[in-house]
């Protein structure tokens, strides 16, 4: 694989920054990806994650974007396998009047250039 995992992570988070949530999942996630939230929620499969994301997006009033703090690589074997992280602040106003505004860390485990396991760390009260 010619693209480093750091570059892939930057492009994946760039899709998020641009509000291209579903498109980013389609491009970067493996078909059998696992997503874990700090609430304990665990979702398996790209198709399920995309459907869930569409439901969340339908309840968004205003997407203010993200403020990217940092990117990093824990490991990258040069073949699309390894671990990366991104730290950012997400700001979204929901139609119900609530605001989702956590400082968040996303840890991504990659296999063959696709996000295989994504874990989010943030305080769910924000």
Secondary structure, DSSP 4 states (H G I P E B T S, - for coil): --S-HHHHHHHHHHHHHTT-HHHHHHHHEEEEEEEE-TTS-EEE-HHHHHHHHHHHHTTEEEEEEEEEEEEEEEEE-SSS-EEEEEEEEEEEEETTS-EE--EEEEEEEEETTEEEEEEEES-TT-
